[in-house]
Amino acid sequence: MQIAILTFDGFNELDSFVAAAILNRMKRRGWAAHITSPTEHVTSMNGVTVQRQKPLEFTGEADAVLIGSGIRTREIAADDDLLSRIVLDPSRQLIGAQCSGTLLLAKLGLVGDLPACTDLTTKPWVIEAGVNVIDAPFIAHGNVATAGGCLASQYLATWMIARGASMRDAEEAMHIVAPVGEKALYVSRATSVVAPFIEQERAAVA
């Protein structure tokens, strides 16, 4: 599984790095999560500059794509030329968005009138874009999922591993990164949030 972690200038470090770190716990299964950006270097909302691992066009090749948030998301959402370079296909890709990343997902036509999640700060902008925002940390519709809140990146990663591999693999990945003394609690919380949507998708396929 090759995963694009879509990361723009002004990105939120928690969105990109936490999800990438958890997903890369699946390296033994041939998985790899890549920081994917339109420019060679991107600088976070707190001044951390990183070098991209994949160009923006990798989003069209990847098996899965996660779109993080950032302080420049509204500018990016208004840049039609930039958005035209992001080619996503939910019929073959797992696609997730977090916080203001949900705004980009909406602009790409992958939300519509379906319920979606975002963070409280950017909620008004996402609603303005016509999205039905719900008060929840995570929701999935088939191969498309959204999450709200910086630390909800763990739910997107758990969902993606459960869908791309198995719930057992998702539990093991979360167990590794969870705090000592709270591992069972963290694993239980993450799986309880995403499990209903995994079961729903399995029922739909059956």
N, C-alpha and C positions, 0 to 999 in steps of 0.2 A: 504494500500500500504506500503510494507516494502522495504526500500531503502538502499543499501550499498553504502557508500561514500568511495571508495577505496583510502586509504591513506598510503603512504610509508614513510620511513625515508627520510628526506630532502624535505618533502612536502611543497607546497606553502599554507600558511594559508588561503589566500583569496579563493582559489579553494575549499578547503574542508569545511571551516566554513561558508562562505557566502551562498553557496548552501544548506548546512544542515540547517542553520537558517531559510531560506525562506521555504524550504520544510516542516520543522517542524511546520510551521504556519498552516499546514493541520491536526494537531493532532485531532481536533474536528471531522474529518472524518475518524479517525483510522490510519492515516499515521504516519510513524516514519522513520527518516533518521538516520543511524548509522555509526559512524566512524569505518571502517572495515580495518583491517591491518593484516599482516602476523606475527607480534610479539605483545606481550602484551603492549609494549610502543613504540611510534614512536616520533622522534624529528624533528621539522620543519626546514626549511632552515635558520630560524632566531633564532633557539635554544629553541623553545617552545616544551616541552615534554608533550604528552597527553597519556592517557590510552585508548586503543581501546575498542569499545563497542561490536564488533563482530569479530570473526576470519575470515581469508581470505576465507575459504570455504563457508561462508555465501553468497558469490557472486552467488553461484549456486542455492540458495534457494530464494533469494530476488526477488521481483516483478520488481525492477528497480535497475540499477547500474550506478553510476557516477564515472569516473576515473579522478582524479585531476592530476596536474603536480608537478614537484619538481626537485631539482638539481641532483638527482641520477637516473633519469628516464632511461638514456642510459644504466646504469649498470643493472637495473631491466629488460630492454628489452632484454638484452643478457643472462639473467638467465633463461634457459629453464625449470629447475626444478620448479622455482617459478611461471613462466607463466603457467605451466601445472596444477597448483592448482587453476587457475582462469577459471571457467567454465561458459561461457555466452551463452545464447540462445535468439537471437533476435526475434524468432518466438513467444516467450511468455514474454520477458522482454523488458522494455524500457532501452536503453543503451546510455549513454552520455560520452563524453570525452572532456577534456579541455586542451589546450596548448600542453605540451609534453605528456599528457595523450593520445593524438591522436596517438603517436608513439606506445604505448602499444596496443591500439585498432588495429592498423595495424598489429602488430606482432601476435595478436590473430586471424587474418584473417577476421576482420569485416569491413575493409575499401575497400580493393581491389583497383580498378581503379576509384572509385567514388570520386568526389570532396570533400575535407575536409578542416577544419579550424584548425589553430594552432597559437601560438604566434610568433612574429618576431624573437626572440632569437633562438628558437628551430626549426624554419622553415627549415633550411638546413638539419638538422638531419631527419626530417620527410620526406622531399623530397628524401633524400638518401635511405629511406626505401621503396621508390616507390609510395609514396602518392602524389596525384594530389592536391596540396595545393592552395586554392583560397584566394583572399584578401577580406575577409568578417568576421564578428564577429560570425556568426552562420549559420549552414546548417544542414538539417535533410533529411535522406533517410529512409522512413518507420519508424521503431522502433529504428534507430541508428542516433545519432546527435553528432556533434562536434562543439566546440567553440574556439575562439582565443582571448587571452587577459585575464588578471586576473579578471577584473570586468565583463567579459562575463559570469561568473557563474550565474548571474541573468537571462540570457537568457536560459541557460540549465534548471534552476529551473522553469522558466515560462513555457517552453515547456513541461516539465515533468508533471506539474500540469494540464496544458491544455489538455494533452493527457490522463492522468490518471483520471482526474475529468472533469473540464470544463474550458473554457476561463474565465468565470466569477469568478471561484475560483482562477485562476491565477492572475486576476486583483486585487482581494481582498488581496491576499497574498503580492503582490508587493506594494499595497497601504499602507499596514501596515509598511513596512520597508523603504519606500521612504522618502526622506527629506521633512520636513514640508515646505510648500510654493511651492514645486516642485512635489507634488504627482501625479497630473494629467500628467505632463510631463514625469515622470519616467514610469508610467503605460502605457502611450501611446507609448513610445519608445520600451518598452519591448514587448508589444503585437504586435506592427507593425513588429518587427523583426521575431517573431515566427509564426504569423498568416498565412502567405502564406504556410508554411509547414503543419500546422494543416489542412487548407482547402484542400491542395493537398492530404493529407492522407485520409480525409473524402471522397473526390471524388473518390479515388482509391478503397476504401471499397464499396462505392455505385456502 
